[in-house]
Amino acid sequence: MASSTSSRTSSGTSADRSGAYDIGIDLGTANTLVYARGKGVVLNEPSVVAVSATGEIIAVGSDAKRTIGRTPSGISAMRPLREGVIADFDAAERMLRALLKKALPARRFARPRVVICVPSGITGVERRAVVDSARSAGAREVHLIEEPMAAAIGAGLPVDEPVGCMVVDIGGGTTEVAVVSMGGLVTAQSVRIAGDALDAAIAAHIKKKHALSIGERTAEDIKIAIGSAARIPAPRAAPDDDGDGDGEGDDAGTPPPRNSFTVRGRDHVTGLPRLQEITEDEIRDALTEPVDAIIRAVHQTLDACPPELSGDIIENGIALTGGGALLRGLDLRLHQEMGVPVTVADQPLDCVVNGTAKCVDEFAALRGLLAGAKERPRRTVRL
């Protein structure tokens, strides 16, 4: 991991002298977010590239995602990252280069200092692949920060205090579970089951039960629309607190949650297009296995936590971040299983990039947190 010179005493000084932005990158399996110092989050694009048969990049980000499952022969849409790590080095490098050019069009010849989030359980080879990809894409310095630490910072947890804080960051490829205290990870697990695994479970269920083949985009749409980890209790009738005498409260006009979804796919037997109605209950059953794997990782992390910090977690609870935190009922299910308070962080999708942004803005003060990205023994669970 590259280190900055002693003459660069702050992120602002280094950026001003070099003419480059210092940037932070949340390099996720599903989406890549780029933060530029002084400009905020300048890019939020899917981590997808469309490549021709000759290796030419046809599209990157949102433009490429729209082609998934719709490309002609000779063009393929692919994700350079799988399970939180780089699966295709060349595609990842070119995707990073294209996204950086899109994010910083006025400084396309600048070589920024880059802070990149990585899963806590990746190997040294995987770390070097991230660093080399960023350098090849034009970074002059590359620093790594572990995703659960960035998520905890972005969620506003007191990571530098002698108090135990627990964060569960559910992304596209990995779920990061960690207990943080005094600026370091006390115990952590990286489970390579997350949003993509939830989508795959939905697609497999519909194929098995309804003999209907669907794509990953449709599976994701189903998850967002009716996916849940626990049965949500029906809301109580609101009292007549709005003073209109109709016996109903202010929320009387709020529509009930959607509990069914019409799927469009290809019949596995006839090969013809078909519509199929599916219910929230069956999708919740389909998600049982991957949700249980995430819960086991949380339980094992708590089991490895020192007793004093366990007491802090009982008091402070668990913070959920990442896109998977938006799965309805997941906080309720975790609370039922663990017996501790569980809260979904404000703007959970942005916690990792916000934590990375803070490290970019306060590089000198928080550089000690980046040192934690050096490879060290870590339990990575593949379920």
Stockholm file with secondary structure:
# STOCKHOLM 1.0

chainA/1-383         MASSTSSRTSSGTSADRSGAYDIGIDLGTANTLVYARGKGVVLNEPSVVAVSATGEIIAVGSDAKRTIGRTPSGISAMRPLREGVIADFDAAERMLRALLKKALPARRFARPRVVICVPSGITGVERRAVVDSARSAGAREVHLIEEPMAAAIGAGLPVDEPVGCMVVDIGGGTTEVAVVSMGGLVTAQSVRIAGDALDAAIAAHIKKKHALSIGERTAEDIKIAIGSAARIPAPRAAPDDDGDGDGEGDDAGTPPPRNSFTVRGRDHVTGLPRLQEITEDEIRDALTEPVDAIIRAVHQTLDACPPELSGDIIENGIALTGGGALLRGLDLRLHQEMGVPVTVADQPLDCVVNGTAKCVDEFAALRGLLAGAKERPRRTVRL
#=GR chainA/1-383 SS CCCCCTTCCSHHHHHHHHTCCCEEEEECSSEEEEEETTTEEEEEEESCEEEETTSCEEEETHHHHTTTTTCCTTEEEECSEETTEESCHHHHHHHHHHHHHHHCGGGTTCCCEEEEEECTTCCHHHHHHHHHHHHHTTCSEEEEEEHHHHHHHHTTCCTTSSSCEEEEEECSSCEEEEEEETTEEEEEEEESCSHHHHHHHHHHHHHHHHCEECCHHHHHHHHHHHCBSSCCCCCCCCCSCSSSSSSCCTTTTCCCCCCEEEEEEEETTTCSEEEEEEEHHHHHHHTHHHHHHHHHHHHHHHHTSCHHHHHHHHHHCEEEESGGGGSBTHHHHHHHHHCSCEEECSSGGGHHHHHHHHHHHTHHHHHHHHGGGSCCCCEEECC
#=GC SS_cons         CCCCCTTCCSHHHHHHHHTCCCEEEEECSSEEEEEETTTEEEEEEESCEEEETTSCEEEETHHHHTTTTTCCTTEEEECSEETTEESCHHHHHHHHHHHHHHHCGGGTTCCCEEEEEECTTCCHHHHHHHHHHHHHTTCSEEEEEEHHHHHHHHTTCCTTSSSCEEEEEECSSCEEEEEEETTEEEEEEEESCSHHHHHHHHHHHHHHHHCEECCHHHHHHHHHHHCBSSCCCCCCCCCSCSSSSSSCCTTTTCCCCCCEEEEEEEETTTCSEEEEEEEHHHHHHHTHHHHHHHHHHHHHHHHTSCHHHHHHHHHHCEEEESGGGGSBTHHHHHHHHHCSCEEECSSGGGHHHHHHHHHHHTHHHHHHHHGGGSCCCCEEECC
//
